[in-house]
Amino acid sequence: MSLIEKLPEMTDIELATLKANADTLAASGNDKQKSAAAALMPALEAELAVRRERAAAERAAKPKRKPPVRRKKAEKAEESAAEEMTPELGGTE
């Protein structure tokens, strides 16, 4: 099984590492390493693109979460509202 055939089975971290290594070899390897890196690059970039598209589709399909309730702000607002109430409405002076 060639390295190109193994790409779909690799994890995202393994693919990223392989891409970094291929980039390094393409830039500073010997002729054989540069050739191997150049041959691997199209398949590697295609697999990375498929995974980016899949991740974007999963994020888009995920329901949006409501922002968290800030309890301290809500409590302070309630306290200041209670302080502003007039004595006729049950507030304090």
N, C-alpha and C positions, 0 to 999 in steps of 0.2 A: 504494500500500500504506500503510495507516494505521499509526500507532505501535503500536497494540494488536496488530495482525497481526504486527509485527516482534518482539514480546516473546519468543516461543519461540526465536528465532534469536540472541538476545542472550546474551552471556556473563554469568556471575554478577556480575562486577564492574560491567559495564554496567547490569545490573538494579539493583544496589545504588545506583549513582550516580543513576540515573533516579528511584528511590524517594526518595532524599535531596532531589533537586531538586523533585520533586512535593510533598513535605512542606513545603519552604520556600515554594513558590509558593502552596500551599493556605493557609499561615499569613500570608504577607505580600505576596502578589501583588495585581495589580489584579483587577477583577471577571472579566475574560476569562481571566486566568491561573488564578484560583481555580476557575472553572468547568471549564477544561480539566484541571486537576489532579484535581478531584473525579471527572470522567468517566473518567480513566485509572486511578485508585486501585483499584477492584475487580479489574480485569484484572491489574494489576501485582501486587497482593497474592495473587491466585490462582496466578499463575505462580511467585511466590516460595514459596508453600506446596507446590506440586507438587515443586519442586526440593529443598526441605527434606525432604519425605517420601522422595524418591528417594535422597538422600544418607544418610538414616537407614537405609533398607533395605539400601543397599550396605555400610554399616558393620556392620549386624547379620549380613549374609551372609559377611563377611570372617572367616576363621579367626583365632582369638585367638593372639597370639604369646606364647611363653614369656618370662618375665622374663630379662634378661641375667645371665650368670654373673659374679659379682664376683670376679675373679681375685685381687685383693689380699687379700680376706678369706679366700678358700680357702687361699692360700699361708700366711697367718699362722696359720690353724687347723692346717695340716699341721705347721708349725714348732713350735707349742706342743705339739702331740700328740707329736711326736718328742722334745721335751725332757722330757716327762713320763714317757716310757717308762723302765722299770727296766733296770738293766744286764743282768739275766738275759734280757730280751727283745731285747737288741741296742741299747739306747739308751745315751746317755752319762750320766756322773755329774755 
